[in-house]
Amino acid sequence: MKIHLVPAAAGLALLAGVGVATADQVIITPEQQTVVREYVQRHPLASISILGVELNVGSTVPDTVELHPIEVPDVEYRYVVVDDRTVLIDPGTRRIVQVID
């Protein structure tokens, strides 16, 4: 009986972990993406380089990088242009949530 409980418990733990991982994902709707792209085009920034930071979702930008607000309803992220690519950043964690080409 105990033999069957261990795999079941492991399976439940795995499913719980998957649920937590998806809760951390940021979802930006296609409509929001369009509005953000238009906003960024109307408010261009000079491109900067950040040594040692890969432009991947989840990467953290240093505190020395100035984040710029996006004045779009229902979008709480900030943006910066790094290596000619617009990057959306969560201002609370300074983590990259999306890279817009």
GUTORVEX-805459 format. One line per field, with one value per residue: x, y, z of N, C-alpha, C, CB in turn. Coordinates in pm, whole numbers, plus 50000, padded with zeros to 5 digits. Last residue first. Glycine has a CB too. Layout:
<sites>
nc1: c(X; ...)
nc2: c(Y; ...)
nc3: c(Z; ...)
cac1: c(X; ...)
cac2: c(Y; ...)
cac3: c(Z; ...)
cc1: c(X; ...)
cc2: c(Y; ...)
cc3: c(Z; ...)
cbc1: c(X; ...)
cbc2: c(Y; ...)
cbc3: c(Z; ...)
</sites>
This chain:
<sites>
nc1: c(51045; 51024; 51027; 50891; 50984; 51270; 51255; 51222; 51024; 50873; 50854; 50910; 50960; 51013; 51227; 51313; 51635; 51881; 52006; 51717; 51501; 51246; 50949; 50726; 50385; 50116; 49845; 49592; 49655; 49977; 50243; 50506; 50809; 51135; 51418; 51762; 51984; 52087; 51993; 51992; 51736; 51712; 51522; 51265; 51333; 51649; 51903; 52152; 52399; 52663; 52601; 52374; 52329; 52043; 51886; 51664; 51316; 51007; 50707; 50581; 50667; 50545; 50275; 50271; 50335; 50111; 49907; 49989; 49983; 49711; 49620; 49740; 49824; 50063; 50125; 50384; 50397; 50339; 50160; 50316; 50443; 50231; 50162; 50390; 50376; 50150; 50247; 50443; 50284; 50140; 50351; 50428; 50198; 50205; 50443; 50362; 50142; 50228; 50374; 50193; 50082)
nc2: c(54289; 54291; 54075; 54073; 54091; 54103; 54236; 54410; 54386; 54617; 54660; 54437; 54554; 54503; 54637; 54670; 54682; 54805; 54739; 54820; 55047; 54989; 55028; 54880; 54778; 54780; 54837; 54952; 55210; 55343; 55471; 55327; 55475; 55339; 55291; 55301; 55091; 55032; 54791; 54562; 54325; 53974; 53745; 53683; 53660; 53796; 53930; 53902; 54103; 54186; 54528; 54678; 54969; 55147; 55373; 55631; 55589; 55725; 55725; 55601; 55341; 55287; 55287; 55069; 54862; 54880; 54803; 54539; 54423; 54439; 54254; 54016; 54045; 53899; 53732; 53588; 53326; 53229; 53027; 52829; 52740; 52637; 52417; 52263; 52192; 52030; 51817; 51722; 51643; 51437; 51257; 51197; 51068; 50846; 50719; 50663; 50492; 50243; 50159; 50127; 49881)
nc3: c(46956; 47296; 47556; 47885; 48139; 48331; 48662; 48867; 49049; 49002; 48726; 48477; 48148; 47805; 47568; 47233; 47101; 47075; 47319; 47483; 47608; 47846; 48048; 48289; 48352; 48374; 48189; 48204; 47966; 47939; 47958; 48092; 48224; 48211; 48416; 48399; 48557; 48802; 48886; 48601; 48522; 48502; 48302; 48224; 47885; 47795; 47711; 47958; 48082; 48051; 47995; 47809; 47619; 47485; 47262; 47350; 47276; 47150; 47154; 46947; 46988; 47233; 47154; 46978; 47160; 47331; 47156; 47098; 47352; 47410; 47221; 47307; 47659; 47843; 48130; 48303; 48542; 48790; 48745; 48638; 48874; 49023; 48864; 48883; 49154; 49151; 48997; 49175; 49389; 49266; 49216; 49476; 49563; 49393; 49467; 49745; 49738; 49659; 49878; 50079; 50000)
cac1: c(51136; 50950; 51116; 50874; 50861; 51218; 51270; 51318; 51130; 50890; 50931; 50829; 51018; 50916; 51215; 51232; 51517; 51778; 52056; 51849; 51550; 51377; 51025; 50810; 50526; 50191; 49982; 49607; 49569; 49875; 50115; 50423; 50669; 51043; 51298; 51642; 51909; 52140; 51927; 52052; 51819; 51696; 51648; 51311; 51228; 51558; 51766; 52093; 52256; 52635; 52698; 52391; 52387; 52157; 51923; 51795; 51425; 51132; 50795; 50555; 50703; 50691; 50323; 50238; 50421; 50245; 49904; 49972; 50108; 49806; 49573; 49778; 49733; 50028; 50054; 50317; 50411; 50441; 50109; 50231; 50522; 50304; 50065; 50352; 50487; 50147; 50137; 50480; 50384; 50070; 50273; 50524; 50240; 50091; 50430; 50480; 50126; 50142; 50442; 50281; 50000)
cac2: c(54318; 54325; 54144; 54051; 54013; 54120; 54121; 54448; 54285; 54566; 54754; 54451; 54513; 54535; 54537; 54721; 54599; 54833; 54685; 54762; 54993; 55042; 54982; 54990; 54756; 54835; 54791; 54810; 55147; 55266; 55529; 55312; 55429; 55444; 55234; 55381; 55111; 55151; 54911; 54627; 54438; 54094; 53808; 53635; 53673; 53683; 53978; 53850; 54072; 54073; 54419; 54632; 54835; 55132; 55236; 55593; 55608; 55650; 55775; 55745; 55408; 55291; 55384; 55203; 54890; 54907; 54937; 54638; 54428; 54517; 54393; 54074; 54012; 54027; 53722; 53712; 53373; 53333; 53145; 52902; 52796; 52753; 52524; 52316; 52274; 52153; 51899; 51769; 51747; 51557; 51311; 51261; 51192; 50937; 50777; 50744; 50629; 50318; 50169; 50242; 50000)
cac3: c(46844; 47175; 47464; 47741; 48119; 48196; 48571; 48762; 49053; 49137; 48808; 48599; 48275; 47911; 47673; 47343; 47125; 46974; 47192; 47501; 47481; 47815; 47932; 48241; 48329; 48486; 48173; 48239; 48066; 47870; 47996; 47973; 48234; 48168; 48355; 48420; 48433; 48735; 48939; 48718; 48482; 48583; 48339; 48353; 47985; 47804; 47693; 47836; 48093; 48138; 47996; 47947; 47628; 47575; 47295; 47301; 47370; 47134; 47261; 46964; 46863; 47226; 47252; 46928; 47044; 47383; 47217; 46991; 47277; 47489; 47214; 47177; 47549; 47783; 48003; 48272; 48405; 48781; 48813; 48547; 48764; 49073; 48889; 48753; 49105; 49229; 48946; 49042; 49409; 49314; 49105; 49386; 49629; 49389; 49332; 49712; 49786; 49568; 49749; 50085; 50000)
cc1: c(51080; 51050; 51038; 50978; 50834; 51096; 51207; 51348; 51245; 51007; 50957; 50908; 50917; 50967; 51114; 51205; 51443; 51656; 51950; 51890; 51695; 51417; 51157; 50885; 50595; 50342; 50066; 49746; 49596; 49788; 50004; 50285; 50602; 50899; 51200; 51525; 51780; 52066; 51974; 51973; 51871; 51788; 51619; 51444; 51278; 51451; 51670; 51948; 52207; 52489; 52654; 52484; 52403; 52211; 52045; 51826; 51556; 51235; 50929; 50648; 50683; 50738; 50474; 50290; 50397; 50341; 50041; 49977; 50102; 49939; 49668; 49735; 49782; 49945; 50015; 50251; 50330; 50455; 50209; 50173; 50434; 50381; 50132; 50255; 50456; 50258; 50128; 50371; 50426; 50166; 50199; 50452; 50338; 50128; 50314; 50471; 50243; 50126; 50358; 50351; 50086)
cc2: c(54425; 54361; 54166; 54133; 53989; 54031; 54153; 54330; 54316; 54470; 54704; 54542; 54534; 54475; 54586; 54609; 54655; 54741; 54692; 54697; 54949; 54980; 55052; 54936; 54884; 54824; 54859; 54753; 54998; 55201; 55470; 55362; 55418; 55393; 55346; 55320; 55188; 55184; 55039; 54752; 54508; 54203; 53936; 53692; 53609; 53713; 53860; 53897; 54023; 54037; 54310; 54512; 54802; 54990; 55235; 55451; 55573; 55687; 55700; 55809; 55560; 55361; 55400; 55310; 55030; 54939; 54974; 54780; 54535; 54531; 54484; 54220; 54072; 53995; 53863; 53697; 53501; 53390; 53260; 53027; 52877; 52819; 52651; 52431; 52336; 52247; 52031; 51859; 51807; 51672; 51437; 51326; 51269; 51070; 50875; 50800; 50718; 50463; 50253; 50265; 50126)
cc3: c(46754; 47067; 47336; 47664; 47971; 48181; 48436; 48669; 48959; 49149; 48950; 48693; 48387; 48040; 47776; 47441; 47246; 46985; 47083; 47370; 47502; 47681; 47921; 48120; 48286; 48466; 48280; 48211; 48081; 47977; 47911; 48014; 48099; 48172; 48326; 48343; 48465; 48606; 48869; 48761; 48608; 48532; 48416; 48397; 48114; 47907; 47684; 47829; 47958; 48155; 48095; 47943; 47775; 47565; 47386; 47349; 47301; 47241; 47255; 47067; 46874; 47098; 47242; 47024; 46989; 47269; 47270; 47047; 47168; 47416; 47292; 47164; 47418; 47661; 47959; 48136; 48384; 48641; 48805; 48612; 48670; 48961; 48938; 48771; 48971; 49183; 49021; 48985; 49275; 49336; 49145; 49268; 49541; 49451; 49323; 49570; 49748; 49611; 49653; 49951; 50000)
cbc1: c(51164; 50849; 51249; 50731; 50742; 51327; 51204; 51448; 51073; 50765; 50860; 50798; 51147; 50774; 51353; 51099; 51556; 51838; 52103; 51850; 51537; 51482; 50945; 50909; 50547; 50151; 50037; 49506; 49422; 49938; 50118; 50419; 50589; 51079; 51234; 51666; 51876; 52287; 51953; 52197; 51739; 51723; 51735; 51321; 51095; 51634; 51755; 52101; 52174; 52692; 52839; 52252; 52524; 52118; 51950; 51905; 51406; 51191; 50727; 50411; 50619; 50748; 50283; 50085; 50397; 50297; 49799; 49840; 50140; 49827; 49430; 49717; 49591; 50156; 49928; 50416; 50365; 50573; 50078; 50120; 50594; 50399; 49963; 50291; 50612; 50161; 50004; 50506; 50506; 49996; 50176; 50628; 50305; 49970; 50412; 50608; 50108; 50006; 50470; 50384; 49907)
cbc2: c(54192; 54443; 54063; 54089; 54084; 54086; 53995; 54499; 54149; 54499; 54887; 54309; 54591; 54481; 54508; 54782; 54448; 54819; 54539; 54658; 55100; 55010; 55003; 55042; 54648; 54765; 54821; 54730; 55169; 55158; 55682; 55162; 55524; 55494; 55127; 55528; 54975; 55131; 54923; 54665; 54538; 54065; 53837; 53487; 53606; 53553; 54066; 53694; 54197; 54100; 54471; 54597; 54826; 55166; 55154; 55694; 55521; 55674; 55757; 55768; 55353; 55148; 55340; 55217; 54786; 54786; 54943; 54616; 54292; 54453; 54405; 53992; 54062; 54113; 53631; 53833; 53265; 53278; 53113; 52814; 52685; 52713; 52478; 52206; 52192; 52123; 51823; 51651; 51692; 51526; 51208; 51160; 51162; 50876; 50666; 50660; 50629; 50252; 50029; 50225; 50000)
cbc3: c(46763; 47201; 47439; 47695; 48182; 48088; 48632; 48825; 49018; 49183; 48814; 48665; 48303; 47876; 47739; 47292; 47147; 46837; 47211; 47619; 47365; 47930; 47804; 48353; 48224; 48614; 48028; 48164; 48030; 47772; 47981; 47919; 48322; 48025; 48447; 48374; 48364; 48705; 49089; 48689; 48391; 48733; 48213; 48351; 47936; 47838; 47566; 47831; 48141; 48269; 48032; 48014; 47552; 47721; 47167; 47348; 47498; 46994; 47401; 47005; 46746; 47232; 47395; 46910; 46932; 47465; 47331; 46917; 47216; 47627; 47270; 47064; 47581; 47746; 48015; 48273; 48306; 48827; 48960; 48496; 48687; 49187; 48991; 48664; 49095; 49380; 48958; 48948; 49484; 49445; 49054; 49336; 49767; 49462; 49230; 49728; 49936; 49561; 49690; 50196; 50120)
</sites>
